[in-house]
């Protein structure tokens, strides 16, 4: 599902999808992924791959003991708010994910 607030910038939708893709691909929050690049624990080139975003707001979704997807949010004034919104969205459907 994709929703965009009328005040969010046009790139927000693509960025949110890329945050979810990144979280799923690297099995990590995008905030942790960005920190690992900044701390040089991961190659900075990873952040330049297509559809990969090293900004907070992407969260992996685990259920039933495994990784089942990811959520991404973009457009809030700050990645911490994007991440909080993503977490709230995942929590809102948590009961439907646990199988």
LINWOHU-V458664 format. One record per residue. N is the residue number from 1. RES is the residue in one letter. D_CENTER is the distance of its C-alpha to the mean C-alpha in Angstrom with 2 decimals. Layout:
{{N	RES	D_CENTER} {N	RES	D_CENTER}}
This chain:
{{1	X	13.86} {2	X	13.20} {3	X	14.63} {4	X	15.29} {5	X	17.43} {6	X	20.51} {7	X	19.95} {8	X	16.50} {9	X	17.06} {10	X	17.39} {11	X	14.66} {12	X	12.05} {13	X	11.88} {14	X	11.53} {15	X	8.97} {16	X	6.69} {17	X	7.68} {18	X	7.31} {19	X	3.71} {20	X	4.03} {21	X	7.13} {22	X	6.53} {23	X	5.19} {24	X	8.08} {25	X	10.33} {26	X	10.48} {27	X	10.28} {28	X	8.64} {29	X	6.17} {30	X	5.37} {31	X	8.15} {32	X	10.33} {33	X	9.93} {34	X	11.02} {35	X	13.71} {36	X	14.96} {37	X	15.53} {38	X	17.20} {39	X	19.28} {40	X	20.25} {41	X	19.33} {42	X	17.52} {43	X	19.08} {44	X	17.91} {45	X	18.51} {46	X	15.35} {47	X	13.46} {48	X	15.84} {49	X	15.35} {50	X	14.88} {51	X	11.48} {52	X	9.91} {53	X	8.36} {54	X	9.14} {55	X	8.04} {56	X	6.63} {57	X	4.39} {58	X	1.01} {59	X	4.32} {60	X	7.04} {61	X	9.83} {62	X	13.27} {63	X	16.53} {64	X	20.07} {65	X	19.64} {66	X	17.13} {67	X	13.66} {68	X	13.67} {69	X	10.34} {70	X	6.65} {71	X	5.32} {72	X	3.67} {73	X	6.32} {74	X	8.51} {75	X	12.20} {76	X	13.04} {77	X	15.27} {78	X	13.08} {79	X	9.65} {80	X	11.00} {81	X	11.70} {82	X	8.38} {83	X	7.14} {84	X	10.52} {85	X	10.31} {86	X	7.37} {87	X	9.56} {88	X	12.57} {89	X	11.68} {90	X	11.19} {91	X	14.33} {92	X	16.15} {93	X	16.23} {94	X	16.46} {95	X	20.16} {96	X	19.67} {97	X	17.42} {98	X	19.85} {99	X	22.47}}
